Amino acid sequence: MKIKWFGHACFLITDSKGKTVLTDPFDESVGYKVYDGAADLVTLSHHHHDHDNTADVKGDPIIIDQPGEFNELGIKFRGIPSFHDKKNGAERGKNILFVFDIDGYKVCHLGDLGHELSDN
């Protein structure tokens, strides 16, 4: 597995079979170079401009923007609901954590988590 960080909350995870997962692609307002490559799968933690710029992603990626259990392209993962703030989303809305099982490892992408994690 390879993990490359593009800035902010955007990572490209490539598994041993060459499948790619892009997390939270951002737009030009963030200040980093916008990701303009291809991806097989894109996960979005929430729909703010700095986490859901799918327009610049090349190819025809599967886009997941909701909680649940998934198995896409041989990659098992789940989206876990959380919040973008400490007031249960009242200020900034919801957020989704994504936990991927890739090449025998668990990788958790927190998105734009706005509160401390709990055991629940």
Order of alpha helices (4+ residues) and beta strands (2+ residues): beta-beta-beta-beta-beta-beta-beta-beta-beta
